[in-house]
Amino acid sequence: MQCIKTGAHIYIAQYGEFAICDVFELNGVSLFRIAGTSREPMRDVIHFNVVDVAQWFDRNDTGHFGRSSTMISACAANFGYDGKAVQA
């Protein structure tokens, strides 16, 4: 599985949350290793818009005691390595 973006800023539409994560892809499926989440944007650019979450393991542990969680999605819009401006 190839890492395509380290330190990505993503929006998870299904949960109305932003997250900072590393993004991996394999056969059209994206795996997000999430380090932290917020209801407000955390950066001024967005790299992915996750439309549908297939599974989110350890979601409630994200950010607690340095722990991360893992999210899987086959429906995420990729805005490229440099991302696009966050819309206010």
C-alpha positions as CSV (number, residue, x, y, z in Angstrom):
1,M,0.0,0.0,0.0
2,Q,1.5,3.3,-1.1
3,C,1.5,6.5,1.0
4,I,0.3,9.3,-1.3
5,K,0.1,12.2,1.2
6,T,1.7,12.7,4.6
7,G,0.1,15.3,6.9
8,A,-3.0,15.6,4.7
9,H,-5.9,17.8,5.8
10,I,-9.2,16.2,5.0
11,Y,-12.9,16.8,5.5
12,I,-15.1,13.9,6.5
13,A,-18.6,14.9,5.2
14,Q,-20.4,12.1,6.9
15,Y,-19.3,13.3,10.3
16,G,-18.9,17.0,9.7
17,E,-15.3,16.9,10.9
18,F,-11.8,17.9,9.6
19,A,-8.8,15.7,10.3
20,I,-5.0,15.6,9.9
21,C,-3.7,12.2,8.6
22,D,-1.5,10.2,6.4
23,V,-3.3,8.8,3.3
24,F,-2.6,5.5,1.6
25,E,-4.3,4.1,-1.5
26,L,-4.7,0.6,-3.0
27,N,-7.0,-0.4,-5.9
28,G,-9.3,2.7,-5.5
29,V,-9.6,2.3,-1.7
30,S,-8.2,5.0,0.5
31,L,-6.9,4.3,4.0
32,F,-6.5,7.3,6.4
33,R,-4.3,7.1,9.5
34,I,-5.9,9.9,11.5
35,A,-3.9,11.8,14.2
36,G,-6.5,14.4,15.1
37,T,-10.0,15.7,14.3
38,S,-11.8,19.0,14.7
39,R,-15.2,20.5,13.8
40,E,-13.3,23.6,12.5
41,P,-10.7,23.6,9.7
42,M,-7.2,22.9,11.0
43,R,-5.3,24.2,7.9
44,D,-6.0,26.6,5.0
45,V,-5.9,23.9,2.3
46,I,-7.9,20.7,2.0
47,H,-6.4,17.6,0.3
48,F,-9.4,15.1,0.4
49,N,-13.1,15.3,0.8
50,V,-14.3,11.9,2.2
51,V,-17.9,11.4,1.1
52,D,-18.6,8.0,2.5
53,V,-16.8,6.2,5.3
54,A,-16.8,2.4,5.0
55,Q,-15.2,1.8,8.4
56,W,-13.6,4.0,11.1
57,F,-11.6,1.9,13.6
58,D,-10.8,3.4,17.0
59,R,-12.6,6.7,16.1
60,N,-13.1,7.7,19.8
61,D,-9.4,7.2,20.6
62,T,-8.1,9.7,18.0
63,G,-6.0,12.3,19.7
64,H,-6.1,10.7,23.1
65,F,-2.7,9.9,24.6
66,G,-1.1,10.2,21.1
67,R,-3.2,7.5,19.6
68,S,-4.4,7.4,16.1
69,S,-7.4,5.9,14.3
70,T,-7.8,4.2,10.9
71,M,-10.6,5.1,8.4
72,I,-11.3,3.3,5.2
73,S,-13.2,4.9,2.2
74,A,-13.8,4.0,-1.4
75,C,-15.5,7.4,-2.0
76,A,-13.1,10.3,-1.5
77,A,-12.3,13.2,-3.7
78,N,-8.6,13.9,-4.0
79,F,-7.7,17.5,-4.6
80,G,-4.0,16.8,-5.3
81,Y,-0.8,16.9,-3.4
82,D,-1.0,20.6,-2.8
83,G,-4.7,20.6,-2.1
84,K,-7.2,23.5,-2.6
85,A,-8.2,26.4,-0.5
86,V,-10.7,25.7,2.3
87,Q,-14.0,27.4,1.5
88,A,-15.4,29.5,4.4
